[in-house]
Structure formats: C-alpha cells, structure tokens
C-alpha cells in the first residue's frame, strides 16, 4: 500500500486530498504511477497528461521519472511552485 497526497489545483481537480492504494505489479516507478493514475480518465487524464506541469515527491524527496515506488511509500503529486 502507498499513500498518495495531492496538493493545490490537483487536489481541487481530483476532489480528494489523499488516498491509500494497492498498486498493481506493473507500477515500479513514479512515471508508471502517474501513467496508471492518468488511465483513470476524466480529470486524471487531463491533469496528468504529458506536457502538464506537475511534480512528484517520494517520501518527501523530489522524484525523477525513474524513481522507484515501493510498498509503504508516501507519494505527493503537486504543481510546480514559484516564488518571488
């Protein structure tokens, strides 16, 4: 099981701040995870589509596309943040 956290526009679009999921064996990386979530369709397909701006953190560390996702991980998906 993993815990997913959604922030800002993604939380609003998905209508949920967090969820706990059992991942299929095919999900090994953060890219696999976002592809799997995108396959839900609707707002998931729109917000997680290629070219959309979002970031992923695994256990509070910024993740790249090939970052491994493991049972027990906390994964946050959020829009990029700009400051000034």
N, C-alpha and C positions, 0 to 999 in steps of 0.2 A: 504494500500500500504506500502511496505517496500522498502528500498534502500539497494541493495547488492553491496559490494565493493570486488573486487578480487585483490590480490597482487602477485607479483613475478611470479613464474612458473605457478600459476593458471591463472593469467591474460593472460599470453602468450598462455597457452593451450586452454583456452576458447575463446580467441580472443576478449575479452571485459574487460574493467576496472571496469565498474559498470552497473547496470540496476535497474529499478524500476519495482516491480512486485506486483500483487494482488495475495495473497496466497489462496489456497483452504482451506476450513474449517478444513480439516484433518491435516493441519500443525499447531501444537501447540507449539513444542519445537525446539531447534536448531538441534536435531537429526532428527526430522520429516522433517525439511527444507533440510538438506543435503541428506537425503534419496530421497526426492521429486526431488531435483536437479539431483541426480545420475540417476534417472529414465529417464532423457532426453536422455541417451545413449551416445555413442561416447566418446569424451574426458571427459565429465561429469562423465560417469560411471567409467572410468579409474582413474581419479584424486580424486574422492570422494569415491572410493571403500573402504570397510572395510580393515583395515591394512595400508592404505596410510596415510602418515603424513601430517596433516593439523590441523589448529586451527580455532576456531570461536570466534568472539567478538560481543557482542550485546551492542550497544550504548557505544562503546569504553571500555567495561568491558569484560574481558575474560569470556567465557561461557562454562558451562558444557553441557553434553548431554541433560539434562532435563531443561535447561534454557528456560523460556517461550519466545516466539516470538510474538510480538504484532504489530498491525497496527501502522505505523509511526516509527518503529524501523529502525536503521541503523545497518546493519549486515556486518561484514567483515569476509572473509574467506581467510586464508593465510597459507603458510608453516611455520613450526616452525623456529624460528630464533636462531642461536647460535652465541655467541660472544667469544672474546678471549682477 
